[in-house]
Amino acid sequence: MPVAPPAVLPAPPSFDEAAAALRAIGESHLDIVRLEIFGSVAAGEAKPGSDLGVLITFQPGHPKGGGCAFIGRLGDLTDEIQAAVGVPVDLHTRASAERCRNPLRRASVLDGARLVYGA
């Protein structure tokens, strides 16, 4: 039986391309105060098939509604970022990364994160 050729994996955006897309998204949402890129795109080591790692910080008290509203908000933002950059997105809040129980994972995300929007 013939083997299908491997699927062509999309190339991730450069750091500068991803940063520009995230700045535009940050500017269009009043509840976002900070966006950072982490992982292979931040390190300049991304390859075809790499995702885009993003840390987000919301204004205190946002998104309103807790639980399901918060999960829905992250899902909507993941979809919006993915549409803007053309690759899968790994979106986490900075607070969740800071609370990560795995010290190696926490350090790899936070130490390599590069600010692209906010202060």
PyMOL commands that set and color helices and strands:
alter all, ss='L'
color gray80, all
select helices_A, chain A and resi 15-28+40-43+67-85+94-98+103-112
alter helices_A, ss='H'
color red, helices_A
select strands_A, chain A and resi 32-38+52-58+89-93+114-118
alter strands_A, ss='S'
color yellow, strands_A
deselect
rebuild
show_as cartoon
